Amino acid sequence: MRRVLAATLLATSLSPVVAQAADITYIHAGHLLDQPGKTPRGASTVIVTDGKVTEIRDGSVPAPAGAKVVELGDKFVLPGLTDLHVHLFSDGDPMKARLEATTRDREDGAFIAAEHAKETLEAGFTTVRDLGGPPRGIRALRDATARGDIEGPTIVNAGEMISVSGGHGDNNGLNEESFDAFHPRDYNNVCNGADDCRRAVREQIRLGAQVIKFAATGGVLSNVAGGLGQQMTSEEMRAVIETAHSFGRKVAAHSHAAAGTAAAVAQGVDSIEHGTFLDEPTVKAMVAHGTWLVPTMMAPVAALAQARAGALPPASIAKAEQAAAAMKASHRLAIRSGVKIAFGTDTGVSKHGLNAQEFALMVEAGMTPMQAIVAATTNAAELLGRTDTVGRIAPGMPADIIAVGGDPLNDVSRLEHVDFVMKGGKVIKAGS
């Protein structure tokens, strides 16, 4: 028996190792915007090997035997898009959310968020930054999509938004019983004073946050009166930003009023989310500091429609009216003044899968279609700090690729109807 076992082991050790054949795909593109901001190429072939781009050739190159072929010769091909402001655990229907709040468990929320992730990916957004949701839930969803267990975009997660007591990220407008039931027990995102805000940042990082978000000002959807002015002090903001940066995390500030935005910029925040009430001094400060603006132009439009339909509590209605009225002029000023713009929608306020409607609003505010696309690709990658994996089609990068009919550089609304989606070399959606 020992001789037989020894012979078997010897034969196994001497047997040749069979190399697994590479997974190769040839994508034939009619037009290719591989480097947003530069002139698109004509007919091209993108070669993908084991999930990564390995080569780009001019023309429609015949594929070798055994390679897969994706024919997009009548399509405009470009990198997968990035939305820097989504809420995958919110469904864009505040009335429904309130009605179902007492019947949903956390586990229900996870399945709903997974469906939202799939809708987002199928809309052409292969990377997102989730800026507010259950920390453990969004971390689990992030990891599940990264493993390929479920279909969804690459997720950069923030966990809960850091807020002062009574601020936009606190649970406001609830009776005693409801507050006790709904107040998060283990998220600890509410803070008061600089030291407490340092603790809150560390708590979110402990729960898996890859980016930190805080509320500099009031918010439209929080059920508390008091408007959209500055809520967090400069000292508290500095504590949040310095602590996050010390952990290697970038920081996004929810901010409407100019005073809150100016304070966050002065303390070194990486991005301003919304920037609804901008003025000349604040815009100049953003340019001087290199602060990014993520305009989320869809959010005030959606919130105003919800308010007028009676889906928001009374405290939100006046704020929605104010934000919607001021948004476009502020963003025009920022664009005209040279503020760095990155793409974000605040989807979760609006419905998931409609993210690309933001492009038309950006063009209305003064951007060219190319600038809007750059905001959702190379600019978004720069803000994320992931230029080596996001925003371009280039050798060595993950094959996150989409295609649309027509030319989005002439009509940016073409991006609202994505025909083809590839994520990491895997075809997610094929056909219109």
Salt bridges, closest charged atoms under 4 A:
ASP23 OD1 - LYS68 NZ 3.35
ASP34 OD2 - ARG41 NH1 3.63
GLU55 OE2 - ARG57 NE 2.92
ASP58 OD1 - ARG41 NH2 2.85
GLU71 OE2 - HIS28 ND1 3.08
ASP91 OD2 - ARG104 NH2 3.06
GLU100 OE1 - ARG104 NH2 2.56
ASP143 OD2 - ARG139 NH1 3.49
ASP143 OD1 - ARG142 NE 2.83
ASP149 OD2 - ARG147 NE 2.70
GLU151 OE2 - LYS426 NZ 3.63
ASP186 OD2 - ARG136 NE 2.98
ASP195 OD1 - ARG198 NH1 2.58
ASP196 OD1 - ARG199 NE 2.76
GLU203 OE1 - ARG206 NH2 2.59
ASP270 OD2 - HIS245 NE2 2.80
GLU273 OE1 - HIS85 ND1 2.83
GLU273 OE2 - ARG129 NH2 2.79
GLU321 OE1 - ARG308 NH2 3.07
ASP346 OD1 - HIS85 NE2 3.14
ASP346 OD1 - HIS87 NE2 2.94
GLU364 OE1 - LYS328 NZ 3.29
ASP419 OD2 - LYS75 NZ 2.84
